[in-house]
Amino acid sequence: MAELQFRVRGTVADAGLTYRQRLHRLAGLAEEAVDGPAVGEACREALEKGVICDLAEGHAPYRPRYVLPDYGVLLRQGSAFLELEPARDLDEALAFLLIAYTAVPSITTYPVYLGDLDKLLAPYVDGVGDEELYKRLRLFWISLDRMLPDAFVHTNIGPEDTRVGRTILRLERELKQVVPNLTLKVDPASTPDDLVLDGVRTVFECAKPHFANHPMMVGDLGADYAVVSCYNSLKVGGGSHTLVRLNLAEVARQCGGTTETFLTETLPHYVELTAQLIEARVRYLVEVAGFYEHDWLVDEGLISLDRFSAMFGIYGLAEAVEGLLDHKAYGRDAEANELSYRITETVAALVAARPLPYCEGNGGRAFLHAQSGIDSDVGVTAGTRIPVGREPALFEHLSAVAPHHRLFAAGVSDVLAFDDTVRRNPRAVVDIIRGVFSNGMRDFTFNLDSNDFIRITGYLVRKSDLAKNARHESTVLGAGSIRNSHVDRRSVKRVISHESDPRAGR
C-alpha cells in the first residue's frame, strides 16, 4: 500500500503529464490495487520472469482492449444512448461521429477505430462541392487531433478511389498531424496506381498511411475488417478482448537444450501458459465485469460478442533465433531465416489448436499477432522484425520477413526507412508495394528521415514534440521507445526504379 501511495503522489505531481494523462495513470494505479484474474503458479512465474507480458492491461479488465464499432449502423439508425437522430447530411454525420467517439472505450481510453471514413461519409457528400468538402473535413480532421490526442486512434480508406479518400490524403499532407493514424487498403483489382501514388507522396510528408494487402485481409477476416491502433487487423462490429504477448527471446533462454527441444517442448509449454492468461482475462471481462451485458454499443447493435476474439502476440523472434543458432543473423543468414519460419509456424499451429472461450470472432481461437513492442522493451526486437540498425538491403529484407505475414491475421508489420532520394521516383515505391503484396506481405510501412515524424512501431510521434510536454500521450511512449529500442536508427534504404532492378517489384 505504501508503494501504491508513493506512485499516486508521483503521478499527481508529475509536471510532464497533462490532466488527461494523469487521470489515465491514476485509473491504472487503482486497477493495480486489486488482484488480477486467477492463473496457475507456472503462469504467474512466467509473468514475473518476463517470459509472458500482459502489456500492463490492468488487473481488472473492464473493457475490451480494442473495440471496432460499426459506425455505419450508428449513422443510419441514430442512437438512443446519445440521444441523436439518424444523420441526414454531411454536417450531421461529422458531428454525430465526433460525439460517438467520446463514448467508445479501449485500452488507451480513446477510440482506436474511427471507421472507414471514406465509406462512412460517401452517402453524405453528394451535392457537396470539392472545396466545400475539403473545408468541412479540414475542421473535422483538426478536431480529431485536438479532441483525441493519441496516435493509436486509427482510420482506414480504400481500396476504392473516392473523393473523401483523396481529400483525407490532401489534408494529411497539409496538416501533418499525429492523429489519426491511417491505413490505405490496396486491392490489385480495384485500387488504381494513382491512388497508391497519392498515398506514397503523402508518406513523404507525414509518414502516413500504412498500406494493407486488402485481398489477404479479406481472406482471413472477411470483407468487414479494419486496421486499428498501430496496425492491428480485426473485425468491424467486434474487436479483441485482450492482447497478451510471448517473449520468444526469453523462451529460448529457458530452453537449456537443442533447437528441437525448444520447438517440441519449451515453446509449447509457454504457448499454453500464455493461453491460460488470455483465457483468465477474457473470462473476467465477460463473466465478472459483464461488459457485453450492459454497454451501449452492444445494446444498439454496434458491436456483438460473437465478432470478438483475443490476440496472442509474439515478439523477440530475432533474439530467439540468434540465441538458438549461436548468433547467426536473422535477416542475413539463410539458416537463421529458416529457423524463424519454423518457430512462427509452430506457434501458429499451437495457437490454432488451443480453444478459448468467447472467441467466436475467430472460431473459438485467438488471432495470432506480431506484437510491435512497447517503450520499456530493452534488447528485444518487436514482432518478427529484423533488429533496428541491422537490416539488410531492401530486397533481402523483404524476402526475409514476407514469409511470416500469412500467419498473422491480426497484424504484422515491418517498418522501412527510405533514403530521401525516393522523392524523385515515387512510382518505384508503388511498384514495390504491388510486388510485395503479390508475394504475400500483409502490410507495408515506410518513412523518410527527412520529415518531422518517427514511426515508432505502428504509430507516429513528431520529432518536434519530443523536447516538450506532450499533448499526445503516445509521444511519451514514443520517447521511451526511442531511448530503449533506438527506433530512430533504422537502416536507410535507397530505392531504385523497377526498370533498374527487376527484383524491386517482385
Secondary structure, DSSP 8 states (H G I E B T S, - for coil): -HHHHHHHHHHHT-TTS-HHHHHHHHHHHHHHTS--S---HHHHHHHHHTSEE-TT--SS--S-SEE---HHHHHHH-BTTTTB----SHHHHHHHHHHHHTT---TTSS-SEEEEHHHHHGGG-TT--HHHHHHHHHHHHHHHHHHS--TT-EEEE-SS--HHHHHHHHHHHHH--S-SEEEEEE-TTT--HHHHHHHHHHHHHHS--EEEEHHHHHHHH-SSEEEETTTEEEETT-EEEEEEEEEHHHHHHHH-S-HHHIIIIIHHHHHHHHHHHHHHHHHIIIIIS-HHHH-HHHHTTS--GGGEEEEEEEE-HHHHHHHHTTT--TTT-HHHHHHHHHHHHHHHHHHHHS--TT-GGGTTS-EEEE----TT--S---TT---TT----HHHHHHHHGGGGGG-TT----EEEE-GGGGG-HHHHHHHHHHHHHTT-SEEEEEETTSSEEE-SSSEEEGGGTTS--SSHHHHHHHHHHHHH-GGG--EE----TTT-GGGG-
